[in-house]
């Protein structure tokens, strides 16, 4: 083999495996197995597995996965699968031709039928992926800039989807040079339906925040948002929302079922009060506006459960205690020099280190506000 042939061969395998390392085979294999169980097994089946021994549980998992896979196929593809399996079992066919018996091996034909099913399923997946990719690009266009400039404040906004599209919302609203609003929300569920409701919720917030009379304050605004979300959403869907408006050194917040904001001041972290129920759980909900005064160097952190409920391979959560401990270790926890963008990027990296090979299971969103 010439050097050019060897180089072409290396390039071929480089493209084929896309920098996949053999050292990752074990981790990737078990990760794929976990994802299969997560997708095909329901909660009742997972509970039953806890009472079974290893051998018996493996048989049940195999049976449940095969059954789930079979019923997720269209009726025509189920028929193809049955035919392909029967042919693959090498059922012999004797064909009588001119008094001669001709033996036909059907295993190759069975394999071809199964490959056809794989091609059809892959085609559907790629079409769906293209649609979701287009949806993700639209979501990115609707995202505000990550570090908007406001006099007297440093701001960092971040959201990362666990899948192609995101069910979390992070938004920024500029009212004038010194007053702005931020929103962080988490729509229940995952996938396209959650992403569509997220886009509608963002449009509702942006429309009402600039037009709703200020007499009732932010509590009235969020009550109106809830009424619209309840009216226009499926009965089993809800969304947590934390909406804040900042002016001067004051942060006014309404919490609709979201994780409370954390305020870091004088090397201590204070958790703000919990709010009222999430959006969509009832048609009329009375919300409460709360306020916190922030001094120069103080930090306010708004986050989604994708931070605290990030889980590692052992099943442990990152949790709120780790988040607070991390914040107290930041430069801002010791002096007013930490930049929100640097703190946020370090926090995301810390969460990624924690989950390791377990992979991201939920959307992760952060808003960090620092009083200059």
RAFEN-V654136 format. One record per pair of residues at least 4 apart in sequence whose C-alpha atoms are under 7 Angstrom apart, sorted by the first residue. I is the first residue (numbers start at 0). J is the second residue. If there is no record, write none. Layout:
I:J
I:J
This chain:
0:4
0:5
1:5
2:6
3:7
4:8
5:9
6:10
7:11
8:12
9:13
10:14
11:15
12:16
13:17
13:18
23:27
24:28
25:29
26:30
27:31
28:32
29:33
30:34
31:35
32:36
33:37
34:38
35:39
36:40
39:64
39:67
40:44
40:45
40:63
40:64
41:45
42:46
43:47
44:48
45:49
48:56
51:55
51:56
52:56
53:57
54:58
55:59
56:60
57:61
58:62
59:63
60:64
61:65
62:66
63:67
64:68
65:69
66:70
67:71
68:72
69:77
72:76
72:77
73:77
74:78
75:79
76:80
76:116
77:81
78:82
79:83
79:112
80:84
80:113
81:85
82:86
83:87
83:109
83:110
83:112
83:113
84:88
84:109
85:90
86:90
86:105
86:106
86:108
86:109
87:105
87:106
87:109
87:110
88:106
89:104
89:105
89:106
90:105
91:102
91:103
91:104
91:105
92:102
92:103
93:100
93:101
93:102
93:103
94:100
94:101
94:102
95:99
95:100
95:101
96:100
105:109
106:110
107:111
108:112
109:113
110:114
111:115
112:116
113:117
114:118
115:119
116:120
117:121
118:122
119:123
120:124
121:125
122:126
123:127
124:128
125:129
126:130
127:131
128:132
129:133
130:134
131:135
131:163
131:164
132:136
132:163
133:137
134:138
134:164
135:139
135:163
135:164
136:140
137:141
138:142
142:170
143:170
143:171
145:155
145:156
145:157
146:154
146:155
146:156
147:154
149:176
149:177
150:176
150:177
151:370
151:371
152:368
152:369
152:370
152:371
153:339
153:368
153:369
153:370
153:371
154:339
154:367
154:368
154:369
155:339
155:340
155:366
155:367
155:368
156:169
156:365
156:366
156:367
157:364
157:365
157:366
158:169
158:363
158:364
158:365
159:362
159:363
159:364
160:164
160:165
160:362
160:363
161:359
161:360
161:361
161:362
164:190
164:191
164:194
165:194
165:362
166:185
166:186
166:189
166:193
166:194
166:197
166:362
167:184
167:185
167:186
167:197
167:362
167:364
168:183
168:184
168:185
168:197
169:182
169:183
169:184
169:364
170:181
170:182
170:183
171:180
171:181
171:182
172:179
172:180
172:181
173:178
173:179
173:180
174:178
174:179
175:179
177:246
177:247
178:245
178:246
179:244
179:245
179:246
180:243
180:244
180:245
181:242
181:243
181:244
182:241
182:242
182:243
183:240
183:241
183:242
184:238
184:239
184:240
184:241
185:238
185:239
185:240
185:303
186:193
186:197
186:237
186:238
186:239
187:193
187:236
187:237
187:238
188:193
189:193
190:194
191:195
192:196
193:197
194:198
195:199
196:200
197:201
198:202
199:203
200:204
201:205
202:206
203:207
203:224
204:208
204:224
205:209
206:210
207:211
211:220
215:219
216:220
217:221
217:253
217:288
218:222
218:253
218:286
218:287
218:288
219:223
220:224
221:225
222:226
222:284
222:285
222:286
223:227
224:228
225:229
225:278
225:279
226:230
226:282
226:283
227:231
228:232
228:278
228:279
229:278
229:279
229:280
229:281
229:282
232:236
236:279
237:277
237:278
237:279
237:280
238:277
238:278
238:279
239:255
239:256
239:257
239:277
239:278
240:254
240:255
240:256
240:257
240:277
241:253
241:254
241:255
241:257
242:252
242:253
242:254
243:250
243:251
243:252
243:253
244:250
244:251
244:252
245:249
245:250
245:251
246:250
248:292
248:293
248:294
249:290
249:291
249:292
249:293
250:290
250:291
250:292
251:288
251:289
251:290
251:291
252:288
252:289
252:290
253:286
253:287
253:288
253:289
254:273
254:274
254:275
255:274
255:275
255:276
255:277
255:278
256:274
256:275
256:276
256:277
258:303
259:270
259:271
259:272
259:273
260:270
260:271
260:299
260:300
260:301
261:268
261:269
261:270
261:271
261:299
261:300
261:301
262:268
262:269
262:270
262:298
262:299
262:300
263:267
263:268
263:269
263:297
263:298
263:299
264:268
264:297
264:298
266:327
266:332
266:333
268:323
275:286
293:297
293:370
294:370
295:370
295:371
296:335
296:369
296:370
296:371
297:369
297:370
298:368
298:369
298:370
299:367
299:368
299:369
300:366
300:367
300:368
301:365
301:366
301:367
302:306
302:364
302:365
302:366
303:363
303:364
303:365
304:308
305:309
305:361
305:362
305:363
305:364
306:317
306:350
306:363
307:316
307:317
307:318
307:319
308:316
308:317
308:318
309:316
309:317
309:354
310:314
310:315
310:316
310:317
310:354
311:315
311:316
311:353
311:354
311:355
311:357
312:354
312:356
312:357
317:321
318:322
319:323
320:324
321:325
322:326
323:327
324:328
325:329
326:332
327:332
328:332
329:342
330:334
330:336
330:337
331:335
331:336
331:337
337:342
338:342
339:343
339:367
339:368
339:369
340:344
341:345
342:346
343:347
344:348
345:349
346:350
347:351
348:352
349:353
350:354
351:355
354:358
